[in-house]
Structures are given as C-alpha cells and as structure tokens.
C-alpha cells in the first residue's frame, strides 16, 4: 500500500472515529435530555399528584340542627307526645322562632297515666284542657340544666318557671337532678337534658306535669 493510500485510509479512519464520537456524544446528549425530560415528567407528575389530592373532608359529627318539634318528631321515645302536639295544634308554634325550653314527657310517662285520664284528655270536648297541659311543659327562653340549677340555688331551693300556659311550674333539686313540681304536687325528673336545637332546648322528663 503506497503512502497516498495510507493517508486516505488514515483520514477515513479519523473521519469514522469522529463520526463515532459525534454519535456517542449525540446519544449521550439524547440520553441526558431524555433523562431530564423523564425527571421533569416525574416532577410534574408528582406535582399533579400533590395538587390533585383534595383535602380530607372532616366528618360532620354534629347532630343535624333541627327545631324542637323536629327533634321530638324524630325521637322514638316521644311518639306519644308528638301525637298530642299535632292533636292540639302546637306543631307550628314549636317550629317557630322561639326560643323554647320543652320539658318533654317520654312515652313511659304517658303510659303511666291512668287509662281513664287518657280517655278523658283525648276526648274531643277536652282539646283545650289537653292543650293547656301540653303548654304547661313549654316555657319561653333557652334554659339548660346548668341555668335551671343556678336558678334553683339562687332562689332558696326552688325556681318558679313561667310556662306558655300562663301558669308556673316549680323547679327544685334532688341531688344533682332537676325535679319539676306541677300545680297538683306531682313530680317529674329531667332524665335527659340539654338537647339543643335551632329554636330552643329539649329536656326529657319521666312524668306528665299537671297545671291543676
């Protein structure tokens, strides 16, 4: 092989080497770009994942706010009372603005009444008397157990509560329990209190109070 051929071969080899270097460099550069793009994509994906995570909604553990009538209407323990409320037409009143404090006899309280008393009260001729009895269990204002206790302690051991019927119901204390005394001397105890609603408060009592 002559010197000219050697020179051409040498140049060709150098050219191939240069092309190889360029190819390798290009491949590496593409790999870097691809890696960068992949990294960028991952970052974007991660960002999307983070931003797409909606805040965890807190469970609403509060009882649904309702009127005192709606509370009673939804209570299995006050179905008898609700029947009476509807019968005498106090439903609209107890869904009104209020506020009202309701001393709500449970079903057991009504069932404890003598049968003849119930028959008399539910007689159509005695609707007004029944309404008066029911109104005797409702007082204007929002009086919780603590407020009632303070009223009793601040008034020599008893507090006189003005009711919607226009007559008074007497509150006393027996231990840490609020005891209501009707006009006829019959007593009832708050067995579950402070059921706060949008227009007042409900206290469940274990006996029906009588205004006379």
C-alpha positions, 0 to 999 in steps of 0.5 A: 500500500503506497503512502497516498493510500495510507493517508486516505485510509488514515483520514477515513479512519479519523473521519469514522472515529469522529463520526463515532464520537459525534454519535456517542456524544449525540446519544449521550446528549439524547440520553441526558435530555431524555433523562431530564425530560423523564425527571421533569415528567416525574416532577410534574407528575408528582406535582399533579399528584400533590395538587390533585389530592383534595383535602380530607373532608372532616366528618360532620359529627354534629347532630343535624340542627333541627327545631324542637318539634323536629327533634321530638318528631324524630325521637322514638321515645316521644311518639306519644307526645308528638301525637298530642302536639299535632292533636292540639295544634302546637306543631307550628308554634314549636317550629317557630322562632322561639326560643323554647325550653320543652320539658318533654314527657317520654312515652313511659310517662304517658303510659303511666297515666291512668287509662281513664285520664287518657280517655278523658284528655283525648276526648274531643270536648277536652282539646283545650284542657289537653292543650293547656297541659301540653303548654304547661311543659313549654316555657319561653327562653333557652334554659339548660340544666346548668341555668335551671340549677343556678336558678334553683340555688339562687332562689332558696331551693326552688325556681318558679318557671313561667310556662306558655300556659300562663301558669308556673311550674316549680323547679327544685333539686334532688341531688344533682337532678332537676325535679319539676313540681306541677300545680297538683304536687306531682313530680317529674325528673329531667332524665335527659337534658340539654338537647339543643336545637335551632329554636330552643332546648329539649329536656326529657322528663319521666312524668306528665306535669299537671297545671291543676 
